[in-house]
Amino acid sequence: MKLGGVVLEQTIFQHMQVVRGITEKSILQIPEELADIVPTGFTNNIRWNFGHIAYIQEKLVFGVSGEKMTLPEAYEVFFSAGTKPADWIGTPPSLAEISGELIGQKQRITDYLSENLRKTLPEPFTNKAGITFHTLGETFLFSFYHEALHMETIKRVYRAIKN
């Protein structure tokens, strides 16, 4: 059974590489001048969505387990749930800065979670959708869904801007 667990964990980390690879490729294709446009019908822009992916991933892996979150503090101010560009005070990170954080985050997550996927959270975490998680593996797997949702939103915002 141990072998099966190891193979499953390797598959999970490979999946993270695929999901994050899509995100990393996408952020490089967005011109900085389009990143802050909020089209009619949307609340957030492309920059917010990429920053939000990084912030929530950090929270779902490190924050909920009581570990230190190492993203710059500005990420919480600009990109946490419930924030929006219309309320921003100051200058948010550039797309290049967000891209760098997304890339670096992959290795930090792999290093930390390779021994901790089954780790029980200090206390159960319930997200805004009412889903309760008890282990780091559960929050980590949910983060793939979250990232995909925001990647779809980024595509929709980009199409709205281009049209």
Buried (B, 14 or more C-beta within 10 A) or exposed (E): EEEEEEEEBEEBBEEBEEBBEEBBEBBEEBEEEBBBBBBEEBEBBBBBBBBBBBBBBBBBBBBBBEBEBEBBEBBBBBBEEEBBBEEBEEEBBEBEBBBBBBBEBBEBBEEBBEEBBEEEBEEEBEBEEEEEBEBBBBBBBBBBEBBBEBBEBBEBBBEBBEE
